[in-house]
Amino acid sequence: MMSIPLALLVAGCTYPVDVSPTGAERAIVNVVSAQTHVRPLDTVCPSGVMATVGASFTCHFVGPHDVTYGAKLRITKVRGQVVTFSITTTPVSR
């Protein structure tokens, strides 16, 4: 399990803004790769998530031995179009 903040650009130019699923997916790949030295596969995040402090959403990816993981992203800060997350990962299937 890991919990770290990171910055991520959001989609759109007016308020309220949505978190970019592609950006969140890239962030998960970068964070998991850096923390574990294993590159996650098939990372998928939902669209339509409002960039609101306290909001959370779950993405999924495939890790070693074809285990599916959930990555819970909780929005801890929104400043303009930069969103800071706390990320926690846990296996959801083996």
N, C-alpha and C positions, 0 to 999 in steps of 0.2 A: 504494500500500500504506500502511496506517495502523495504528498500534499505540498504543492509549490505554486507560487504566484507567477504569472506571466502576462505579458502585454499582447493584445491582439486587436487588429483593426476590425471595425464592424462595418457592415454593409449600409449604404445609404448616407445621405447628407443632411437630412432633416430629422428632427426629434419627433417621436421616439424612434430609435434605431434598433435594428435586429443584429444579432451576432451572426457573422459570416460562418456557415457550416464548413466551408472549405478551409477557412483560416483556423477554425477550432480543430479540424482534423489534422492539419499540418502541425499545429501546436502540440497535439497529443503525440504525434509521431516523433517530433523533435525531443519532447520531454522524456518519453519512454525510452527512446534510443539513447539519450544522454545518461539516464539513470541506470539502465539495465544492460546497455550494449547490445540490445536485441531490437531490430526494427519491426514494429507492429505492421500487420497486413490488414487489408480490407477495413480501414478505419471509416466509420460512418457516424455523422452527427446530424441531429434534426435541424430543419429550417424553421424560421418563424419565432425564434427565441428572442424575446425583448431584452435589451441590455439594461437591466435594472438590478441595482445592488440587492443582494440577498436571493436573487433568482438562481435556480440551478437546473441543470439538464444533464442527461446521460447520453454518452456516445458509446460505441462499441468497437472493439478491434480484436483481431486474432493474434495471439502471442505464440510462444514456443509450444510444441507438441499439439498444435491445433486447438489450444484452449482459448475460448472466447472470454474477453474481459469487458467489464463495464468501466467507463471512465466518467466519474461524476465531476462535473465542472460547476463550481459555485462562484457566482460573480461577487467579487469583494470590493470592486471600485470601478466607477465609470468616470472618465475624464475626457470630454469631447467624444472623439471616436476611438479612444483607446480603452479597452476593457481589461481589468485584471482579474484573474481566476485563481481559485484554489482547486487543484486537481487531485482526486483520490481514485485509485484503480483497484478493482477486485475481480477475481475470476467469477464468471457466471456459469460456465460449463466446463466439463473436463472430458 
